């Protein structure tokens, strides 16, 4: 289960601080245009105000549900579903390296080293088999989240 972020947790506070800083930086041109619309085009300015109101409502909803145990459980289920899809997609790569689906990066690296000692052309192995195994190793490393 993912870590439940509490109301006084600095992780949650820093998320919203970073979000506010990012928005102020990213929307500097937006704010300048909004100021122009305030004096020159009331209909555009009214649309800006309506959008900001909807955005504020969504932010309030986000904050209210960030700590919700049902939401956290939903994210855990989603992570498990994504991991199962990844495991099925890379089933051949796992089999080629001789490891179980869902292995950690360390386990993948160790399995690669074991297979490399066996399949490397300098050790008497087949060059094509080694290339195939190396490609599988690279794909698994890229797909592994840890």
N, C-alpha and C positions, 0 to 999 in steps of 0.2 A: 504494500500500500504506500502511496506517496505520502510525504510529510505533510501533515495538516498545518496550514499556515494560520496562526492565530492573529488576533487583532493587534497585539503588541509586538508581533514578530518583526524584526528589522527587515526581513526578506520582503514582506508584503509592503512595508513602508517604502523601501528603496525601489520597488517595482513602480509604484505610483509616482515617486520623485523622478525616476528616469523617464517615465512616460510623459510627465509634464515638461521636463527639459527637452525631450525629443520633439514634442509637439510645438513648443515655443520656437525651437530652432527651425523645424521643418515648415512651419506655417508663417514665417515672417512676411513673405510676399502675399499670402492670403490675408493677413491682418492689414497690410498696407492697402490692398484692394478694398477690403471691407470699410476702412476709414474713408476711402474715396467714395464708395457707394453710399455711405451715410449722408454725405452732402449732395452728391450728384444724381443718385438713382435710388429713391426710397423703396421701390419694388424689389430691387436686388438686395438692398440692405435688409428688408423684411424677410426675404428668403434665407439670408445668412443667420438671422436671429432664430428663425424656426429650426434650421439645421443644428444650431448650437444647443437649443433646448432639447431636441431629440438626442443629441450626443450626450448631454448631461444626464438624461434619463437612463441611457444605456450604461454610462459609467456607474451610476448609482446601483443599477441592477447587477453589474459586474462585481462591485464591492460587496454587495449583500450576499452573493452566491459563491464568492471565492472560498469562504470557510465552510460552506454547506457540506456535510458528510455525504449526502447523496451525490453531489457534484463530484466530490473527490473519488467516490466509488465508481462513478461513470467514467472518469478519466482513467482509473486503474483498469477497468474492463476494456476500454479503448486501447490502452497500451498493450494489454495481453492479446487482443485481437490483431493488432498490427504486428506484434512479435510472431504470432502464429502464421500470419500471411508471409512474413519474411522467411520463417523457417520452412514453409512449404515451397516458396519460390527458390530457395537455395538448398533444397534437399539433396540434389546431385553433388553440390560442392561439399556439403557436410560429409556425404558418403565417400567422396574422393579423398578427403583428408582423414577419414576414419573416426569422426567425432559425432557426438549427439547434437541434434538441432538445439539452438539456444545456448551454445557454448560461449564463454567469455572470450575477450580478445586474447588474453593470456593463453587460454586453452587452444585457441586457433593457431597462435604463433608456435606453441609447443608442438602441435600436430604437424604444422608445416615443416618445422625443423626435422622431426622424425622422418617424415616422408621425403624431404629433400636429401637426407643422408642416404636413403634407399634409392631414389630415382635420379639423382644428379648424374649427368653424363660423365663427369670426372671420376665418379665412383662406379662406373660400369652400367649406369641406368640408361634408359631411352630418353633422348632429347625432347621428343614430342610429348611424351608422358610427363616429363618435368615441366614443360611449358604449360600444358593443360592444368597441372596441379598448381603451378604458380598463379595462373589466371584465376583459378577457383579461390585460392588464398586471398588474392587482392579483392575479389568481389565480396567475400565474406567479411574481410576487414572493413571495407567501405560500408557494408550493411549493418555491422554491429554497432550498437549505440554506446556501449560502455567504454 
